[in-house]
Amino acid sequence: GTKFLEKLGSMRGKVAEYFELHVMDGGKILVHGESRVVLEALLHAAKSGKQFQVFLTRSGWKLKKQLEAASISATKIDDMAIGFVMNKMDCVVLGAEGVCESGGIINQLGTLPLAIVAKQFNKPVYTLVESFKFVRFYPLGQDDLPQEYGQPPLGSKTNGDNFEDLYSRADYTPPQHITLLFTDLGILTPSAVSDELIKLY
């Protein structure tokens, strides 16, 4: 257990180092979700002396206090505002629950529409993720996601609607909407993921 935690810390540290080179001084970064590796990378970039602003979608609002404690400017935005703010951003930064063989990612619900909007505005979408989350899985669409992602949270009220049929806590974002993956193995394009999976397995 302790060895795994040490290895995990080392993985996140490498991701943070690779990502730091892509953080622009004075840049504006849109973050979706509350990925620990994303938080660590942003804190690392700030420690290196870079000044930047972070904009958090609703799923990442909990990161605001930790970012501000490190003197990083953090602003909460509503998910419905992503189209309005996107032209002001320099990049979109995501974590991932899984990186698929295709180079696409499984991540917190809302990632796919965010990535589509970013592409519309020609903004890079960066995924920060540890290599142990690479999986030999090739979804063709949302219906191929593993069943566990479709379980509503305990205590959710359905109000008589078919909530269970429509609920998912994650979505699949295809590789054409991801610009680069920052991993402990290096900086990868989505098309390079299958090669790395062959080496890992």
Buried (B, 14 or more C-beta within 10 A) or exposed (E): EEEEEEEBEEBBBBBBBBBBEBBEEEBBBBBBBBBEBBBBBBBBBBEEEBBBBBBBBBBBBEBBEBBEEBEBEBEEBEEEEBEEBBEEBBBBBBBBBBBBBBBBBBBBBBBBBBBBBBBEBEBBBBBBBBBBBBBEBEBEEEEEBEEEBBEBEEEEEEEEEEEEEEBEBBBBBBBEBBBBBBBBBEBBEBEBBBEBBEEEE
